[in-house]
């Protein structure tokens, strides 16, 4: 038996099963004085979510080219952890301060992404 030499064909196998970190993006839009309200709501919600099982952290991002556009990016240890929190009774009440600012122009005001690769 001889060992294969040279480039090996790329594998098309799906990623290994198991917990996959997840990132959730909530798109918000606010102009004028409402921009400060988005920042305040973000801090209020973040304080309430401190210690939430499975949540690794979150950030408030503002579009440099469109200062009325915001994204709240949260990172979760797994999609299952996020879904468990999302289906819980406190989800709606805790996140309600940002609800008036959700940007529905994309069709839905959020994105849910699994991490396939990272360096």
Secondary structure, 3 states (H helix, E strand, C coil): CCCCCCCCCCCCCCCCCCCCCEEEEEEEECCCCHHHHHHHHHHHHHHHHCCCCCEEEEEEEECCCCCCEEEEEEEECCHHHHHHHHCCCCHHHHHHHHHCCECHHHCCCEEEEECCCCC
